[in-house]
């Protein structure tokens, strides 16, 4: 077994991150496997190096030892570009010049698991129009979902302890695989990274269940090994809402500075025991 924890260095880690990391670490150690750390640091506008060090310090405070070197997405840009080039050669992606305002203003954009579904405005542009506009206009790259689904056929993925679930990537529409300001989307980068590291079990929050449909599609398109998934409950605050990085009181930094024993906290989280005022929202 090989599990991983993959924080984005865009803020301090909180109890929800700790719960996910503890579960992944505990599963690997119980199976005599490996636990890896990946830093998802390709969001150039939000990632901060200070949060990389802070995240690693938090994990050490919890007593979560890792195997191997820390993997950083910023060192894997060539792999993302190669995968995108492959999909481009196969006619499975297309450039999109629409802004968020353009999409929001479209009356024909229904909503799916990830929010508004792109209405396909740029999908029908001619090759000449695409080439002309790419030379001068910022653009992202979108997956032509209909073509992709037609190529792979029906797909499924295994949820640990629950059996197989049918994937429904089409419900997401033409997702972005490379943004105007980032070389790869979360979907593309995370899927490629898990395969490159050799992750056998992806343990992450239930808020990412829908994303797994997309990841399963990308695995099929790119010929990647499919891991087993476990989507765990989410940690919620006193208001019943899942934690976010803006919840300073729940940050691991705040708990550490308050004198909380990190290793004891990790043991409690592994047993689904949360500090007073916090609860688990089952998927």
C-alpha positions as CSV (number, residue, x, y, z in Angstrom):
1,X,0.0,0.0,0.0
2,X,1.2,3.5,-0.8
3,X,-0.9,6.5,0.4
4,X,-0.2,10.2,0.2
5,X,-1.2,13.6,1.6
6,X,-1.1,16.5,-0.8
7,X,-1.5,20.0,0.7
8,X,-1.6,23.2,-1.3
9,X,0.6,25.9,0.2
10,X,-2.0,28.6,0.1
11,X,-2.6,28.9,3.9
12,X,-2.2,27.1,7.2
13,X,-3.4,23.5,7.6
14,X,-6.4,23.0,9.8
15,X,-8.0,20.0,11.6
16,X,-9.6,18.8,8.4
17,X,-6.2,18.5,6.8
18,X,-4.9,16.8,9.9
19,X,-7.7,14.2,9.8
20,X,-7.0,13.3,6.2
21,X,-3.3,13.1,6.7
22,X,-3.7,10.9,9.8
23,X,-6.0,8.5,8.1
24,X,-3.7,8.1,5.1
25,X,-0.6,7.7,7.4
26,X,-2.4,5.2,9.6
27,X,-3.6,3.1,6.7
28,X,-0.1,2.9,5.2
29,X,1.6,2.0,8.5
30,X,-1.1,-0.6,9.4
31,X,-0.4,-2.3,6.0
32,X,3.4,-2.0,6.2
33,X,3.3,0.4,3.3
34,X,4.5,3.8,2.5
35,X,3.2,7.3,3.2
36,X,4.3,10.1,0.8
37,X,4.0,13.9,0.9
38,X,3.3,15.9,-2.2
39,X,3.1,19.7,-2.3
40,X,0.6,21.0,-4.8
41,X,2.3,24.3,-5.5
42,X,1.5,25.2,-9.1
43,X,-1.0,27.9,-8.3
44,X,1.4,30.8,-8.9
45,X,-1.0,33.4,-7.7
46,X,-1.7,31.8,-4.3
47,X,1.1,29.4,-3.4
48,X,3.6,30.7,-0.8
49,X,6.9,29.1,0.1
50,X,6.3,29.9,3.8
51,X,3.3,27.6,3.8
52,X,5.4,24.7,2.5
53,X,7.6,24.9,5.5
54,X,4.6,25.4,7.8
55,X,2.8,22.4,6.4
56,X,5.8,20.1,6.9
57,X,6.2,21.4,10.4
58,X,2.6,20.7,11.2
59,X,2.9,17.1,9.9
60,X,6.1,16.6,12.0
61,X,4.2,18.0,15.1
62,X,1.5,15.3,14.5
63,X,4.2,12.6,14.4
64,X,3.5,11.7,10.8
65,X,6.8,10.4,9.4
66,X,7.0,10.2,5.6
67,X,8.8,7.9,3.2
68,X,11.0,9.3,0.4
69,X,11.5,12.9,-0.6
70,X,8.7,15.4,-0.7
71,X,7.3,15.6,-4.2
72,X,6.5,19.1,-5.6
73,X,4.2,19.7,-8.5
74,X,6.3,22.6,-9.6
75,X,9.0,20.1,-10.6
76,X,6.7,18.1,-12.8
77,X,5.5,20.7,-15.3
78,X,7.1,18.7,-18.2
79,X,4.9,15.7,-17.4
80,X,1.8,17.8,-17.4
81,X,2.7,19.4,-20.7
82,X,3.4,16.0,-22.3
83,X,0.0,14.6,-21.2
84,X,-1.7,17.7,-22.6
85,X,0.2,17.4,-25.9
86,X,-1.0,13.8,-26.1
87,X,-4.6,14.7,-25.6
88,X,-4.2,17.6,-28.1
89,X,-2.8,15.3,-30.8
90,X,-5.8,13.0,-30.4
91,X,-8.2,15.9,-30.8
92,X,-9.5,15.5,-27.2
93,X,-8.8,19.1,-26.0
94,X,-9.5,22.5,-27.4
95,X,-8.5,26.1,-26.6
96,X,-11.1,28.2,-24.8
97,X,-11.0,32.0,-24.8
98,X,-14.0,32.6,-22.6
99,X,-13.7,34.5,-19.4
100,X,-15.5,33.6,-16.2
101,X,-17.8,36.6,-16.8
102,X,-18.6,35.2,-20.3
103,X,-19.5,31.8,-18.9
104,X,-21.5,33.3,-16.0
105,X,-23.5,35.5,-18.5
106,X,-24.4,32.5,-20.6
107,X,-28.1,31.6,-20.1
108,X,-27.4,28.1,-21.5
109,X,-24.9,27.0,-18.7
110,X,-26.6,24.4,-16.5
111,X,-25.0,23.3,-13.2
112,X,-23.2,20.0,-12.5
113,X,-21.2,18.5,-9.6
114,X,-18.5,21.1,-10.0
115,X,-20.7,24.1,-10.6
116,X,-21.7,25.8,-13.9
117,X,-21.2,23.5,-16.9
118,X,-19.3,25.2,-19.7
119,X,-21.7,25.7,-22.6
120,X,-19.2,24.8,-25.3
121,X,-18.9,28.3,-26.8
122,X,-15.3,27.7,-28.2
123,X,-15.7,24.0,-29.0
124,X,-17.0,24.7,-32.5
125,X,-14.4,27.2,-33.5
126,X,-12.6,26.3,-36.8
127,X,-9.0,25.3,-36.7
128,X,-8.1,28.6,-38.5
129,X,-10.0,30.7,-35.9
130,X,-8.3,28.8,-33.1
131,X,-4.8,29.4,-34.4
132,X,-5.5,33.0,-35.1
133,X,-6.9,33.7,-31.6
134,X,-4.3,31.6,-29.8
135,X,-1.6,33.9,-31.1
136,X,-3.0,36.9,-29.4
137,X,-5.5,35.9,-26.7
138,X,-5.1,34.2,-23.3
139,X,-6.7,30.8,-23.3
140,X,-7.2,27.7,-21.3
141,X,-7.4,24.1,-22.6
142,X,-10.7,22.2,-22.1
143,X,-11.4,18.5,-22.5
144,X,-14.0,17.7,-25.2
145,X,-16.0,15.5,-22.8
146,X,-18.3,14.0,-25.4
147,X,-15.3,12.7,-27.4
148,X,-13.5,11.6,-24.4
149,X,-16.4,9.6,-23.0
150,X,-17.0,8.1,-26.5
151,X,-13.4,6.9,-26.5
152,X,-13.4,5.3,-23.1
153,X,-16.9,3.9,-22.7
154,X,-18.4,3.2,-19.3
155,X,-16.0,3.5,-16.4
156,X,-16.1,2.6,-12.7
157,X,-13.8,3.0,-9.6
158,X,-13.6,1.2,-6.3
159,X,-14.6,2.9,-3.1
160,X,-12.9,1.0,-0.2
161,X,-15.4,-1.1,1.7
162,X,-18.3,-0.2,-0.6
163,X,-17.5,-1.9,-3.9
164,X,-17.5,-0.3,-7.4
165,X,-19.2,3.0,-8.3
166,X,-20.0,3.9,-11.9
167,X,-18.2,7.1,-13.0
168,X,-20.2,9.9,-14.5
169,X,-17.6,12.3,-15.9
170,X,-20.0,13.7,-18.5
171,X,-21.9,15.4,-15.7
172,X,-19.0,17.8,-15.4
173,X,-19.0,19.0,-19.0
174,X,-15.9,20.2,-20.8
175,X,-13.6,20.6,-17.8
176,X,-10.4,22.8,-17.8
177,X,-7.2,20.8,-17.9
178,X,-4.8,23.7,-18.1
179,X,-5.7,27.2,-17.0
180,X,-4.5,30.5,-18.4
181,X,-2.5,31.1,-15.3
182,X,-1.5,27.5,-14.4
183,X,0.1,24.7,-16.5
184,X,-2.3,22.1,-15.3
185,X,-5.6,21.9,-13.5
186,X,-6.1,20.1,-10.2
187,X,-7.7,17.2,-12.1
188,X,-4.9,16.7,-14.5
189,X,-2.0,17.3,-12.1
190,X,-3.3,15.2,-9.3
191,X,-4.2,12.2,-11.5
192,X,-0.8,12.2,-13.1
193,X,1.0,12.7,-9.8
194,X,-0.7,9.8,-8.1
195,X,0.2,7.5,-11.0
196,X,3.8,8.7,-11.0
197,X,4.3,8.2,-7.3
198,X,2.6,4.8,-7.4
199,X,-0.3,5.6,-5.1
200,X,-2.4,2.5,-4.5
201,X,-5.0,4.0,-2.2
202,X,-6.2,7.6,-2.5
203,X,-7.6,8.7,0.9
204,X,-9.2,12.1,0.8
205,X,-12.3,14.1,1.8
206,X,-15.8,13.3,0.7
207,X,-16.0,16.7,-1.0
208,X,-13.8,15.2,-3.8
209,X,-16.1,12.2,-4.6
210,X,-17.4,13.9,-7.7
211,X,-13.9,14.8,-8.9
212,X,-13.1,11.1,-8.8
213,X,-15.4,10.6,-11.9
214,X,-13.1,13.0,-13.8
215,X,-9.9,11.4,-12.5
216,X,-11.1,8.0,-13.6
217,X,-11.7,9.3,-17.1
218,X,-8.3,10.8,-17.3
219,X,-6.7,7.5,-16.1
220,X,-8.5,5.7,-18.9
221,X,-7.5,8.3,-21.5
222,X,-3.8,8.3,-20.4
223,X,-3.4,4.6,-19.7
224,X,-2.8,5.1,-15.9
225,X,-3.2,2.5,-13.2
226,X,-6.4,3.1,-11.1
227,X,-6.0,3.3,-7.4
228,X,-8.6,2.3,-4.8
229,X,-10.4,5.3,-3.2
230,X,-11.5,6.1,0.3
231,X,-13.5,9.3,0.7
232,X,-13.7,10.1,4.4
233,X,-16.0,12.3,6.5
234,X,-15.4,16.0,6.6
235,X,-14.4,17.9,9.8
236,X,-17.0,20.6,10.6
237,X,-16.9,23.5,13.0
238,X,-19.5,24.5,15.6
239,X,-21.6,26.0,12.8
240,X,-21.9,22.7,11.0
241,X,-19.9,23.9,8.0
242,X,-16.8,22.1,6.8
243,X,-13.5,23.8,7.8
244,X,-11.7,26.1,5.4
245,X,-8.2,27.7,5.6
246,X,-9.8,31.0,6.8
247,X,-10.9,29.2,10.0
248,X,-7.9,30.4,12.0
249,X,-9.1,28.9,15.3
250,X,-8.9,25.4,13.8
251,X,-5.5,25.9,12.3
252,X,-2.8,23.4,13.4
253,X,-0.5,26.4,14.0
254,X,-3.0,27.8,16.5
255,X,-3.4,24.5,18.2
256,X,0.4,24.0,18.4
257,X,0.9,27.5,19.8
258,X,-1.8,26.8,22.4
259,X,0.3,23.9,23.7
260,X,-1.8,21.0,22.3
261,X,0.1,17.7,22.1
262,X,0.3,16.9,18.3
263,X,0.9,13.2,18.7
264,X,-2.0,12.8,21.1
265,X,-4.2,14.8,18.7
266,X,-3.2,12.5,15.8
267,X,-4.1,9.5,17.9
268,X,-7.5,11.0,18.7
269,X,-8.2,11.8,15.1
270,X,-7.2,8.2,14.1
271,X,-9.9,7.0,16.4
272,X,-12.5,9.6,15.1
273,X,-12.2,11.6,18.4
274,X,-12.3,15.4,17.6
275,X,-11.6,18.3,20.0
276,X,-14.7,19.9,21.6
277,X,-16.7,22.0,19.2
278,X,-15.9,20.0,16.1
279,X,-17.7,17.1,14.4
280,X,-17.6,14.7,11.5
281,X,-20.0,15.1,8.6
282,X,-20.4,11.6,7.1
283,X,-20.3,11.3,3.2
